[in-house]
């Protein structure tokens, strides 16, 4: 019988996981691994058969009572042999006692429900080339988010995410190849968005905004940094204004997931959430 072992992933393993995710059409960012690894270095597990990696899952801890599960997959040629469920059980054990979130692909949602998850909204990935030069609302300026004091950015992010995540947010905003914009009016943050290069389209996420007009201006400005490349935004249908904006921008739906939790739906500001940050870490 082959020897199956579960180990913590190395930094180099995360490069491999990104390749696996690309093969599943998840299109992760080229440098996402830097933010992922710094968030919870022990939060990525690899299943190995006779030393060869065959399955993976991320089970990242946030604070004392929240966790997020992602990157759950087994190599196609070895599915159905029990390796994935063993890794799943090990991952869920690491998050025992926490409210756990995930963004589940359609095919796996019934299995997640059997494991105690319930759907709270649908994320639809919208892709395309939004119009350039959308106006910023009067009195509002778009500035490099890296110029904004970090405590203000972290406090703003906390309105839209179930837990503090400073160790994730800092490299996510300032990592290589990224552009981060904040919308500011009278010293108050009214929006935040980040774009990062990927294999196919550039991904924009998160997108937080006081209004659809602010969100549209942020998306338009970020898309203009690489006008020859389409963008992709994972839009939560729990905010109908975000869905309407994506359609008004001429973006096309291409990929669907469900945000699911094992516990109560966290109290976050849905009306300002125009795009989630990532499918892998929330």
C-alpha positions in Angstrom: 0.0 0.0 0.0 1.3 3.5 -0.7 2.4 5.6 2.2 0.2 8.7 2.6 1.6 11.5 4.8 0.3 14.9 5.6 2.8 17.7 6.2 2.9 21.4 6.5 3.7 23.1 3.2 6.9 24.9 2.6 7.3 28.3 0.9 8.3 26.5 -2.3 5.2 24.3 -2.1 3.0 27.4 -2.4 4.4 28.0 -5.9 3.3 24.4 -6.7 -0.2 25.0 -5.3 -0.6 28.1 -7.4 0.1 26.0 -10.5 -2.4 23.4 -9.4 -5.0 26.2 -8.8 -4.3 27.6 -12.3 -5.0 24.2 -13.8 -8.4 24.3 -12.0 -9.1 27.7 -13.7 -9.0 29.5 -10.4 -6.5 32.0 -11.8 -4.7 33.0 -8.6 -2.4 36.0 -8.5 1.2 35.5 -9.5 2.5 36.8 -6.1 -0.4 35.8 -3.8 1.8 33.3 -2.1 3.8 36.0 -0.4 0.7 37.3 1.4 -0.7 33.8 2.0 2.5 32.4 3.6 3.0 35.4 5.9 -0.6 35.2 7.2 -0.3 31.7 8.7 2.8 29.8 7.7 1.4 26.6 9.3 -1.9 27.0 7.6 -1.2 25.1 4.3 -1.2 21.3 4.3 0.1 18.9 1.7 -0.8 15.3 1.3 2.0 13.1 -0.1 1.9 9.6 -1.4 5.4 8.0 -1.1 6.8 11.5 -0.9 5.0 12.9 -4.0 2.5 15.8 -3.4 -1.0 14.7 -4.4 -3.4 16.9 -2.5 -3.5 20.2 -0.6 -5.7 22.5 1.5 -5.3 25.8 3.2 -6.7 26.2 6.7 -5.7 29.7 7.8 -6.4 30.9 11.3 -7.5 34.5 11.9 -7.6 35.7 15.4 -9.1 33.4 18.1 -12.4 32.3 16.5 -12.3 32.5 12.8 -10.7 30.4 10.0 -10.8 30.2 6.3 -10.4 27.0 4.2 -9.2 27.1 0.6 -6.9 25.5 -2.0 -8.8 22.2 -1.4 -8.0 19.8 -4.2 -6.5 16.5 -5.2 -4.6 15.8 -8.4 -7.1 14.6 -11.0 -5.6 11.2 -11.6 -5.8 10.3 -7.9 -9.3 11.5 -7.0 -11.7 9.1 -5.4 -9.0 7.2 -3.5 -9.5 8.9 -0.1 -6.5 11.2 0.0 -8.6 14.3 -0.2 -10.9 13.4 2.7 -8.0 12.5 4.9 -6.5 15.9 4.2 -9.9 17.6 4.8 -10.2 16.0 8.2 -6.8 17.1 9.2 -7.5 20.6 8.0 -10.8 20.9 9.8 -9.2 19.6 13.0 -6.7 22.5 12.8 -9.7 24.9 12.7 -11.7 23.1 15.4 -13.8 25.4 17.6 -13.8 28.2 15.0 -16.3 29.6 12.6 -14.9 28.4 9.3 -15.5 30.1 5.9 -14.8 29.0 2.4 -15.6 29.9 -1.2 -16.8 26.6 -2.7 -17.0 25.7 -6.4 -20.4 24.5 -7.5 -19.5 20.9 -7.9 -18.3 20.6 -4.3 -21.0 22.6 -2.5 -23.1 19.5 -1.7 -20.1 17.9 0.0 -19.4 21.0 2.0 -23.0 21.0 3.2 -22.6 17.5 4.4 -19.6 18.7 6.4 -21.7 21.4 8.2 -21.2 24.4 5.9 -24.1 26.5 4.7 -24.3 29.0 1.9 -24.8 32.6 2.7 -24.2 34.2 -0.7 -23.0 33.5 -4.2 -19.8 35.0 -5.7 -19.9 35.5 -9.5 -16.6 36.2 -11.2 -17.1 39.0 -13.8 -14.4 39.5 -16.4 -13.7 42.0 -19.2 -12.4 45.5 -19.9 -14.3 48.2 -17.9 -14.5 51.7 -19.4 -11.5 54.0 -18.8 -11.7 57.4 -17.1 -14.9 56.9 -15.0 -15.3 60.1 -12.9 -14.5 60.2 -9.2 -17.4 61.7 -7.2 -16.8 65.4 -6.4 -14.6 66.0 -3.4 -13.2 62.5 -3.5 -9.6 61.7 -4.5 -8.0 58.4 -5.4 -4.6 58.0 -3.8 -2.0 55.2 -3.5 -3.2 53.1 -0.6 0.4 52.6 0.5 0.5 56.3 1.5 -2.4 55.9 3.9 -1.5 55.1 7.5 -1.8 51.3 7.9 -4.0 51.4 11.0 -6.7 53.2 9.0 -6.6 50.7 6.2 -6.7 47.8 8.7 -9.7 49.4 10.5 -11.5 49.9 7.2 -10.8 46.3 6.1 -12.3 45.0 9.3 -15.7 46.4 8.4 -15.9 43.9 5.5 -14.0 40.9 6.9 -14.9 38.7 9.9 -11.5 39.1 11.7 -8.4 41.3 12.0 -5.9 40.3 9.4 -3.0 42.7 9.5 -0.4 40.1 8.6 -2.3 39.4 5.4 -3.4 42.9 4.5 0.0 44.5 4.6 1.7 42.3 1.9 -1.6 42.1 0.0 -1.6 45.9 -0.5 2.1 46.4 -0.9 3.3 43.2 -2.6 5.3 43.1 -5.9 3.4 43.9 -9.1 0.3 45.3 -7.3 -1.5 48.6 -7.5 -3.6 49.6 -4.5 -5.9 52.6 -4.5 -7.8 54.3 -1.7 -10.7 56.7 -2.1 -10.4 59.6 0.3 -12.7 62.5 1.1 -12.1 65.0 3.8 -9.6 62.7 5.4 -12.1 59.8 5.5 -11.6 56.5 3.7 -14.4 55.9 1.2 -13.0 53.0 -0.8 -10.2 50.6 -1.2 -9.2 48.3 -4.1 -6.2 46.3 -5.1 -5.2 44.8 -8.5 -2.7 42.0 -9.0 -1.3 40.3 -12.1 -2.5 36.7 -12.8 -2.0 34.1 -15.6 -4.9 35.3 -17.7 -6.9 38.4 -16.5 -5.7 40.7 -13.7 -7.7 40.2 -10.5 -9.2 43.1 -8.6 -10.0 42.4 -5.0 -10.9 43.5 -2.6 -13.2 46.3 -3.8 -14.7 48.3 -0.9 -16.6 51.5 -1.5 -19.1 53.9 0.0 -21.1 53.9 -3.3 -21.2 52.3 -6.7 -19.8 55.5 -8.1 -16.7 55.2 -5.9 -16.4 51.5 -6.7 -16.6 52.2 -10.4 -14.0 54.9 -10.3 -11.6 52.6 -8.4 -12.1 49.7 -10.9 -11.7 52.0 -13.9 -8.5 53.5 -12.5 -7.0 50.1 -11.7 -7.9 48.6 -15.1 -6.2 51.6 -16.7 -2.9 50.5 -15.2 -2.8 47.6 -17.7 -5.3 48.5 -20.4 -4.4 45.5 -22.7 -5.3 43.0 -20.0 -8.9 42.2 -19.0 -9.8 42.3 -15.3 -11.7 39.8 -13.1 -13.7 40.6 -10.0 -15.4 38.1 -7.7 -18.7 39.9 -7.0 -20.9 38.9 -4.1 -24.6 38.8 -4.9 -25.4 39.8 -1.3 -24.7 43.3 -2.5 -27.1 43.8 -5.5 -25.5 47.2 -6.3 -22.2 45.4 -6.9 -23.9 43.0 -9.4 -25.5 45.9 -11.2 -22.2 47.8 -11.3 -20.4 44.8 -12.9 -23.0 44.6 -15.6 -23.0 48.3 -16.2 -19.2 48.1 -16.6 -19.7 45.6 -19.4 -18.2 42.7 -17.5 -19.3 39.1 -18.2 -19.9 36.4 -15.7 -17.5 33.4 -16.0 -17.1 31.5 -12.8 -19.2 30.9 -9.7 -18.6 30.0 -6.1 -20.6 30.1 -2.8 -19.4 31.8 0.4 -20.2 29.3 3.1 -19.7 29.2 6.9 -19.9 26.5 9.5 -21.3 29.0 12.1 -23.3 32.2 12.0 -22.9 34.5 9.1 -20.4 37.1 10.3 -21.6 40.7 10.8 -19.8 42.5 7.9 -20.8 45.5 5.9 -22.4 44.0 2.8 -23.5 47.2 1.2 -19.9 48.4 0.8 -18.5 45.0 -0.5 -18.2 45.2 -4.3 -15.6 42.5 -4.7 -14.1 39.9 -2.3 -10.4 39.7 -1.7 -9.5 36.1 -2.8 -11.1 32.7 -3.1 -8.3 31.1 -1.2 -8.0 33.2 2.1 -11.3 35.1 2.1 
